[in-house]
Amino acid sequence: MNVGLWETGIVTGILTGGVYALMASGLTLVFGVLEIINVAQGSLIIAGAYLSYVLQRYLHMNIFIGLILTMPFMFCVGYIIDRVFIRRMKVDRVMMSILVTFGVALVIEGLLTMIFSSGYVHLQSGAINASFPFGGMRVPYIYLYCFLMSLVILAALYVLLYRTAFGRALRATVQNRNAAQLIGIDVNRMSSITYGIGAALAAAGGMGYGAISSFNGNSQYDLISRVLVIIVLGGMGNVGGALIAALGMLVVEDVVAAVWSPSWSTLVFFIILAATLVIRPQGLFRAKEARQQ
């Protein structure tokens, strides 16, 4: 057994898992509040990656500093998507949301392909080519920086949800939408803000994804499948569960890729999902606050 390969898989799995947790957090947050499956999250992530690409290539802006612009912009995009498309769904929201958000995803994918073509691009940064020694291996700084960036944003999300008046209102909406309306909470506005936050998180996750992987408009399909697996494993609507599931799944995937074969890594990913759904269909962790009907 090559211990070095195991070490490589564990380290890279943890570091990339943080980025995937950030991407999944927006999806699980939207599900918890709006009760919809946002299939468009993958395309929003890629759109965020392209925004960082434009700022880095044409304005020569550092990709991390660029989040100051891309996250508010994507928040506005998400807010508008909810107002125009999501809010109009009144019945069978879960099923209808799959169709509606898939349509939104196709529109975004088409626009990205039309503007940037179908060729793969990669974000550039001095941290991508630089690396540091760790346990007999060398780790690119960009992996560490993206992991730390993800932790900071997820910590900020935790503070927003559990240490602010907005967070209390949002959690009240999750727990019982009708009761939240009765105490004066504007649940429609809360839903639009939540979708906007999910899109802003997609912008940050997209930057991290684009810094460690090449991407094009079609990359959304692989992303949304992985992110959906993560939120199902972590428990639908549970942001903390998504973080743990992302770290665990990416470690397993990277260890299998390093020790066994990259061609088997994705398969193992979905085998674990299938086993979890059979043994514990609600996911590894339940949402902290169940919605009351």
C-alpha positions in Angstrom: 0.0 0.0 0.0 1.4 3.4 -1.0 0.9 5.6 2.0 1.9 8.7 0.0 -1.1 8.1 -2.3 -3.4 7.9 0.6 -2.0 11.1 2.1 -2.4 12.9 -1.3 -6.0 11.7 -1.6 -7.0 12.7 1.9 -5.4 16.2 1.8 -6.7 17.1 -1.7 -10.1 15.6 -0.8 -10.4 17.8 2.3 -9.3 20.9 0.5 -11.6 20.5 -2.5 -14.4 19.3 -0.2 -14.5 22.7 1.3 -15.2 24.2 -2.1 -17.9 21.7 -2.8 -19.5 22.3 0.6 -19.6 26.0 -0.3 -21.3 25.2 -3.6 -23.8 22.8 -1.9 -24.6 25.3 0.9 -26.5 27.5 -1.5 -28.6 24.6 -2.9 -29.5 23.2 0.5 -30.3 26.7 1.9 -32.7 27.3 -1.0 -34.3 23.9 -0.5 -34.8 24.6 3.2 -36.6 27.9 2.7 -38.3 27.6 -0.7 -39.0 23.9 -0.7 -37.7 23.6 -4.3 -34.9 21.6 -5.9 -32.8 24.3 -7.6 -31.4 22.4 -10.6 -30.1 25.8 -11.9 -27.5 25.9 -9.1 -24.9 24.2 -11.3 -25.3 26.8 -14.1 -25.2 29.6 -11.5 -21.9 28.2 -10.2 -20.4 28.2 -13.7 -21.8 31.7 -14.4 -19.9 32.8 -11.2 -16.8 31.1 -12.5 -17.0 33.0 -15.8 -17.6 36.3 -14.0 -14.3 35.7 -12.1 -12.7 34.8 -15.4 -13.8 38.1 -17.0 -12.6 40.2 -14.1 -9.3 38.3 -14.0 -8.6 38.3 -17.7 -9.8 41.7 -18.8 -9.5 43.8 -15.7 -6.5 41.9 -14.2 -8.3 41.7 -10.9 -7.3 39.1 -8.3 -9.8 36.3 -8.3 -10.4 36.5 -4.6 -10.8 40.3 -4.6 -13.2 39.9 -7.5 -15.7 38.2 -5.2 -16.5 41.7 -3.9 -18.2 42.3 -7.3 -19.3 38.9 -8.4 -21.2 37.9 -5.2 -23.4 41.0 -5.1 -24.0 40.7 -8.9 -25.1 37.1 -8.6 -27.2 37.9 -5.6 -29.2 40.3 -7.8 -29.4 37.7 -10.5 -30.8 35.1 -8.0 -33.2 37.7 -6.6 -34.6 38.4 -10.0 -34.9 34.7 -10.9 -37.0 34.1 -7.8 -39.3 37.1 -8.5 -39.8 36.2 -12.2 -39.9 32.4 -12.1 -39.9 30.7 -8.7 -42.6 32.9 -7.0 -45.1 32.1 -9.7 -45.2 28.4 -8.7 -48.1 27.9 -6.5 -48.8 24.1 -6.6 -46.6 21.0 -6.8 -43.6 23.2 -6.1 -41.0 20.5 -5.8 -41.9 18.9 -9.1 -42.5 22.1 -10.9 -39.2 23.6 -9.6 -37.2 20.8 -11.3 -38.7 21.8 -14.7 -38.6 25.5 -14.2 -35.0 25.7 -12.8 -33.8 23.2 -15.5 -35.2 25.7 -18.1 -33.3 28.5 -16.3 -30.2 26.4 -16.3 -30.5 25.8 -20.1 -30.9 29.5 -20.7 -27.8 30.4 -18.7 -25.8 27.6 -20.3 -26.8 28.8 -23.8 -25.8 32.4 -22.9 -22.5 31.3 -21.5 -21.7 29.2 -24.6 -22.8 32.0 -26.9 -20.5 34.5 -25.2 -17.5 32.4 -24.3 -17.8 29.5 -26.8 -17.6 25.8 -25.7 -13.8 25.8 -25.1 -12.5 25.1 -21.6 -11.0 27.9 -19.6 -9.2 28.0 -16.2 -8.8 30.9 -13.8 -5.3 32.2 -13.4 -3.5 33.1 -10.2 0.0 33.1 -8.9 -1.2 30.7 -6.2 -2.1 28.1 -8.8 1.5 27.5 -9.8 3.0 27.9 -6.4 3.0 25.0 -3.8 4.2 24.2 -0.4 5.5 20.9 1.1 3.2 18.9 3.4 3.9 15.4 4.7 6.1 14.4 1.8 3.9 15.9 -0.9 3.5 19.4 -2.4 0.1 21.1 -2.2 -0.8 24.0 -4.5 -1.5 27.1 -2.5 -4.7 27.7 -4.5 -6.2 24.6 -2.9 -5.5 25.9 0.6 -6.6 29.5 -0.2 -9.9 28.2 -1.7 -10.5 26.0 1.3 -9.9 28.9 3.7 -12.1 31.1 1.6 -14.9 28.5 1.8 -14.6 28.2 5.5 -14.7 32.0 6.0 -17.9 32.3 3.8 -19.6 29.3 5.5 -18.8 30.8 8.9 -20.3 34.1 7.8 -23.4 32.2 6.6 -23.6 30.5 10.0 -23.5 33.9 11.7 -26.1 35.3 9.4 -28.5 32.4 10.0 -28.0 32.0 13.8 -26.8 35.3 15.1 -29.0 37.9 13.3 -32.6 39.0 13.3 -32.7 38.2 9.6 -31.5 34.6 10.4 -34.2 34.2 13.0 -36.9 35.4 10.5 -35.5 33.0 7.9 -35.4 30.0 10.3 -39.0 30.9 11.3 -40.0 30.7 7.6 -38.3 27.3 7.3 -40.1 26.0 10.4 -43.6 27.2 9.6 -44.2 29.5 6.6 -47.8 30.2 7.6 -47.0 31.1 11.2 -44.1 33.3 10.0 -46.6 35.3 7.9 -48.9 35.7 10.9 -46.2 37.3 12.9 -45.4 39.8 10.2 -42.6 38.2 8.2 -42.7 38.9 4.5 -42.1 35.3 3.4 -42.0 36.2 -0.3 -39.3 38.8 0.2 -37.5 36.3 2.5 -37.6 33.7 -0.3 -36.2 36.1 -2.9 -33.4 37.1 -0.6 -32.6 33.4 0.2 -32.4 32.6 -3.5 -30.2 35.6 -4.0 -27.9 34.3 -1.2 -27.8 30.9 -2.8 -26.7 32.6 -6.1 -24.1 34.6 -4.3 -22.7 31.5 -2.7 -22.7 29.9 -6.2 -20.5 32.9 -7.3 -17.9 32.2 -4.6 -18.1 28.4 -5.2 -17.7 29.0 -8.9 -14.6 31.0 -8.4 -13.1 28.2 -6.2 -14.1 25.6 -8.7 -12.7 27.5 -11.7 -9.4 28.0 -9.8 -8.9 24.3 -9.3 -10.6 22.9 -12.4 -11.1 23.8 -16.1 -14.7 24.6 -17.0 -17.1 25.5 -19.8 -20.8 26.0 -20.0 -21.5 22.3 -20.0 -19.6 21.8 -16.7 -22.9 22.5 -14.9 -24.2 18.9 -15.5 -21.3 17.3 -13.6 -21.5 19.9 -10.9 -25.2 19.7 -10.2 -25.1 15.9 -10.0 -22.3 16.0 -7.4 -23.8 18.9 -5.4 -27.2 17.1 -5.3 -25.5 14.0 -4.0 -23.8 16.0 -1.3 -27.0 17.7 0.0 -28.9 14.4 -0.1 -26.2 12.7 2.0 -26.0 15.6 4.3 -29.7 15.9 4.8 -31.9 18.1 2.7 -31.9 21.6 4.1 -29.0 21.0 6.6 -26.1 23.3 5.8 -23.8 21.7 8.4 -24.6 18.3 7.1 -23.7 19.4 3.6 -20.2 20.5 4.8 -19.6 17.1 6.5 -20.9 15.2 3.5 -18.8 17.2 1.0 -15.6 16.7 3.0 -16.3 13.0 3.4 -17.3 12.3 -0.2 -14.4 14.3 -1.8 -11.9 12.5 0.5 -13.3 9.1 -0.6 -13.3 10.1 -4.2 -9.8 11.5 -4.2 -8.4 8.5 -2.2 -10.0 6.1 -4.7 -8.6 8.1 -7.6 -5.1 8.2 -6.1 -4.9 4.6 -4.9 -7.1 2.7 -7.3 -8.1 4.5 -10.5 -9.7 7.9 -11.4 -12.2 6.1 -13.6 -13.7 4.4 -10.4 -13.8 7.5 -8.2 -17.0 8.9 -9.5 -18.7 5.5 -9.4 -17.8 5.0 -5.8 -19.3 8.5 -5.1 -22.7 7.3 -6.4 -22.5 3.8 -4.8 -22.2 5.5 -1.4 -25.3 7.6 -2.3 -27.3 4.5 -3.3 -26.3 2.7 -0.1 -27.2 5.7 2.0 -30.6 6.0 0.4 -31.3 2.4 1.2 -30.1 2.4 4.8 -30.9 6.0 5.8 -33.1 7.7 3.1 -33.3 11.0 5.1 -29.6 11.4 4.7 -26.8 11.2 7.3 -28.1 14.2 9.2 -31.6 15.5 9.6 -32.4 19.2 9.0 -32.1 21.0 12.4 -35.5 22.5 12.0 -38.3 20.4 10.4 -40.9 22.3 8.5 -44.3 22.2 10.0 -47.3 22.0 7.8 
